[in-house]
């Protein structure tokens, strides 16, 4: 953030870019505190759209928004992305079936996945409650936990594509688009098609394994 932590605003913790903070504050005032206009400005800015891939001029710059920062998704966002990618729904206490984890207002409403990935308990207003440090429990939860496996089993995406007689490259492309928001390259298609051809009659299990691998990839779990 421009101030780290974002809610630690004091003279002894100055902004890394005071001019930028002042300009944003001025704009926000001019917009009569319209959040949507402010967010639109930020999302259309060059700083927001910079790639995470660095070059010799910015590879050591981690404070001035010279390149995008690779970040793991927060707990709520990760769970919502898993639900979106697999077209499945979650049920949280006090919310209807299909509500998103980011909509949970009660800090005591949680589950194993959200707790494991560091969701804030909201005991205080400090953003430091959000835990972003990786740990073994997170890796094990993704690899063999009930959330990822359960969502793949519940998902109708692969059965519907198999029922529609989609070809292997078509199914591979759709799974890539759902999880990584990109199409597979030629080498990936060739390698995966060859592996799927060895699966024999149990094509559903082979595609489930591919789905599982994509959902466990760093490309899925990290903003980049």
ABEGO torsion letter per residue (X at the ends): XABOBAABBBAABBBABAAAAAAAAAAAAAAGGBAAAAAAAAAABAAAABBABBBAAAAABAAAGABBBBBBBBAAAAAAAAAAAAGBBBBBBGBBBGBBAAABABAABBBAAAAAAGBBAGABABAAABBABBBAAAAAAAAABAAAAAAAAABAAAAAAAAAGBBAAAAAAAAAAAAAGBBBBAAAAAAAAAAAAAAEABAAAAAAAAAAAAAABAAAABBX
